[in-house]
Amino acid sequence: MPPFKYLIESATLGSVISFIRSLKIGNSDIEAEVSRHFNISNAQTFKHYLERLSEIRNRAAHGGRLFNRTFRSASGIGKFQTFRASISTHKALDVALFLHFMLNQLQEYRSFEDFKHKQIAKLFQKLKKDSLSSMESFDLIKKYTKHDTNRIKRKIIERMSI
C-alpha cells in the first residue's frame, strides 16, 4: 500500500473531504481534529466550509468564473462574521474573506474597509509588475498615472460592496 501522502496527492478535493469526514482513529474523530485546527467547533459549520471550499476549487480549476455569481452559503464566525456583515454573503468578496479566514489571514486587518483597501492595493502592485498583462494591454498599464490608478481602485471598491 502506498504511503498516505501519495494517496492524498492523487485524490480529488471532494474525495479528501469525504475521507476526512468518515475517518476515525480509535476514539478520535479526525474531522473534529481538523476543524479545531481552523478554530471551528461546530461540525455543521465546518461541513459547509468544506463544501464551499470544494465549490470554489472546482470552479477555479475547471475554468468557471469566480466573479459576478452566487456561491454556496457558509455561516461566518469570528472576524469572518464581523467583516462580512455589510456585504452579500454569496458573492466573490465574501469568498475572498472566506479564503483569508480559512488561511488564518484575517488577523492582519483592522476592519472590512482595511481588508478591501489593502487587497486592492496588493492587486494593483502585482498588476504593475505583471509583464503579460502589460504586453496584452499594449503597455497601457505602465501609462496609468497615480490619479488613474486611484480612480480605478475607488470604482472597484465601490462595486465590490454591491
Order of alpha helices (4+ residues) and beta strands (2+ residues): alpha-alpha-beta-beta-alpha-alpha-alpha-alpha-alpha-alpha-alpha-alpha
